[in-house]
Amino acid sequence: MDGSIDAITNNIQLALAPVFLLTAIATLLNAISTRLARSVDRMRAIQQRIHEGTVVDQAALSHMMLEADEAKIRGRLCTVAVFFVVLSGIFISLTVLELFFFQAGAARLMKTSFVIWTFVLGLISFMTSLTIVLVEVVYAYRSAGWHDPHH
C-alpha cells in the first residue's frame, strides 16, 4: 500500500464518495416515513368515523370507505418504497466497506466486481424507491378527494 499523502487522500475520497449517497438515502427514508405516517393517520381517522356510526349519508359513507382504501394503497406503496430505499442503503454501505477494505489492502481475496455490483444494486434500489415514491405522490394527488359528494 502506498503511504504517500496523495495516496492516502485518494483512498479516503474513494471510500467516502458513496457516503454522500447515504445522506440522500436517509433524507428519502425520512420523507417516505412522513408520507406513510400521514397516510396511516388519515386511514385511522376515517375508519374511526366509519365505526362510530355517526355518518348516515350513504354517499358520504361510500366516499369515506373509498378514501380509506386509497390510504391503504398509499401506505402499501410507501412501505415498498421504504424496503427499496433501505435495501439501497445496505448495498451502498457494503460498497463503502468494500472500498475501504480494498484500499487498506485487507481484502485481496475479494473480487473487485463485488464493489461494482453492490454500488449498481444500490443505485437500482434507490431509483426503484424514487419511482415508487413518484407513483405514490401521483396516486395521492389523483385520490385527494376532489370528488367528495358534498362539494
C-alpha positions as CSV (number, residue, x, y, z in Angstrom):
1,M,0.0,0.0,0.0
2,D,1.3,3.4,-1.0
3,G,1.8,5.5,2.1
4,S,2.1,8.9,0.5
5,I,-0.3,11.7,1.5
6,D,-1.7,11.8,-2.0
7,A,-2.4,8.1,-2.0
8,I,-4.0,8.3,1.5
9,T,-6.1,11.2,0.4
10,N,-7.2,9.4,-2.7
11,N,-8.1,6.3,-0.7
12,I,-10.2,8.3,1.8
13,Q,-12.0,10.1,-1.1
14,L,-12.7,6.8,-2.9
15,A,-14.1,5.2,0.2
16,L,-16.2,8.1,1.3
17,A,-17.7,9.2,-2.0
18,P,-20.7,6.8,-1.7
19,V,-21.3,8.1,1.8
20,F,-22.9,11.2,0.2
21,L,-25.4,8.9,-1.4
22,L,-26.2,7.5,2.1
23,T,-27.2,11.1,3.1
24,A,-29.7,11.2,0.2
25,I,-31.0,7.7,1.2
26,A,-31.5,8.9,4.8
27,T,-33.3,12.0,3.5
28,L,-35.6,10.0,1.2
29,L,-36.3,7.5,4.0
30,N,-37.4,10.4,6.2
31,A,-39.7,11.8,3.5
32,I,-41.3,8.4,2.8
33,S,-41.8,7.7,6.5
34,T,-43.5,11.0,6.9
35,R,-45.8,10.2,3.9
36,L,-46.5,6.8,5.4
37,A,-47.4,8.2,8.8
38,R,-49.8,10.8,7.3
39,S,-51.5,8.0,5.2
40,V,-51.9,5.7,8.2
41,D,-53.2,8.6,10.4
42,R,-55.7,9.5,7.7
43,M,-56.8,5.9,7.3
44,R,-57.3,5.5,11.1
45,A,-59.3,8.8,11.3
46,I,-61.6,7.7,8.5
47,Q,-62.1,4.2,10.0
48,Q,-62.9,5.7,13.4
49,R,-65.6,7.9,11.9
50,I,-67.0,4.9,9.9
51,H,-67.0,2.6,13.0
52,E,-68.6,5.3,15.2
53,G,-71.7,5.2,13.0
54,T,-72.2,8.9,13.0
55,V,-72.1,9.2,9.2
56,V,-75.6,8.4,8.0
57,D,-75.4,9.8,4.4
58,Q,-74.7,6.7,2.2
59,A,-72.9,8.8,-0.4
60,A,-70.5,10.2,2.3
61,L,-70.0,6.8,3.9
62,S,-69.2,5.3,0.5
63,H,-66.8,8.1,-0.2
64,M,-65.1,7.6,3.1
65,M,-64.7,3.9,2.5
66,L,-63.1,4.6,-0.8
67,E,-60.8,7.1,0.7
68,A,-59.8,4.6,3.4
69,D,-59.0,2.1,0.7
70,E,-56.9,4.7,-1.2
71,A,-55.0,5.5,2.0
72,K,-54.3,1.8,2.4
73,I,-52.9,1.6,-1.1
74,R,-50.8,4.6,-0.5
75,G,-49.5,3.0,2.7
76,R,-48.5,-0.1,0.8
77,L,-46.7,1.9,-1.8
78,C,-44.8,3.8,0.9
79,T,-43.9,0.5,2.6
80,V,-42.5,-0.9,-0.6
81,A,-40.5,2.3,-1.2
82,V,-39.1,2.0,2.3
83,F,-38.0,-1.5,1.6
84,F,-36.1,-0.4,-1.6
85,V,-34.5,2.6,0.0
86,V,-33.3,0.6,3.0
87,L,-32.0,-2.1,0.6
88,S,-30.2,0.7,-1.3
89,G,-28.6,1.9,2.0
90,I,-27.4,-1.7,2.7
91,F,-25.8,-2.0,-0.8
92,I,-24.2,1.4,-0.6
93,S,-22.9,0.7,2.9
94,L,-21.4,-2.6,1.6
95,T,-19.8,-0.6,-1.2
96,V,-18.2,1.8,1.3
97,L,-16.9,-1.1,3.4
98,E,-15.6,-2.9,0.3
99,L,-13.8,0.2,-0.9
100,F,-12.3,0.8,2.5
101,F,-11.0,-2.7,2.8
102,F,-9.7,-2.8,-0.7
103,Q,-7.8,0.5,-0.2
104,A,-6.5,-0.7,3.1
105,G,-5.2,-3.9,1.4
106,A,-7.2,-6.1,3.7
107,A,-9.4,-7.7,1.0
108,R,-7.1,-9.0,-1.6
109,L,-9.1,-12.2,-1.9
110,M,-12.3,-10.4,-2.8
111,K,-13.1,-9.6,-6.4
112,T,-13.4,-6.0,-7.5
113,S,-16.6,-6.9,-9.2
114,F,-18.3,-7.0,-5.8
115,V,-17.8,-3.3,-5.4
116,I,-19.3,-2.7,-8.8
117,W,-22.3,-4.9,-8.1
118,T,-23.1,-3.6,-4.7
119,F,-22.9,0.0,-6.0
120,V,-25.0,-0.7,-9.0
121,L,-27.6,-2.6,-7.0
122,G,-27.7,0.2,-4.5
123,L,-28.4,2.7,-7.3
124,I,-31.0,0.5,-8.8
125,S,-32.7,0.1,-5.5
126,F,-32.6,3.8,-4.9
127,M,-34.1,4.5,-8.3
128,T,-36.8,1.9,-7.7
129,S,-37.7,3.6,-4.4
130,L,-37.8,7.0,-6.1
131,T,-40.1,5.6,-8.8
132,I,-42.4,4.1,-6.2
133,V,-42.5,7.4,-4.4
134,L,-43.4,9.2,-7.6
135,V,-46.2,6.7,-8.2
136,E,-47.5,7.2,-4.6
137,V,-47.4,11.0,-5.0
138,V,-49.3,10.9,-8.3
139,Y,-51.8,8.4,-6.7
140,A,-52.2,10.7,-3.7
141,Y,-52.9,13.7,-5.8
142,R,-55.4,11.8,-8.0
143,S,-57.2,10.4,-5.0
144,A,-57.2,13.6,-3.0
145,G,-60.9,13.8,-2.6
146,W,-61.7,16.1,-5.5
147,H,-64.9,14.2,-6.0
148,D,-66.3,14.5,-2.5
149,P,-70.1,14.1,-2.8
150,H,-70.7,17.2,-0.6
151,H,-68.5,19.6,-2.6
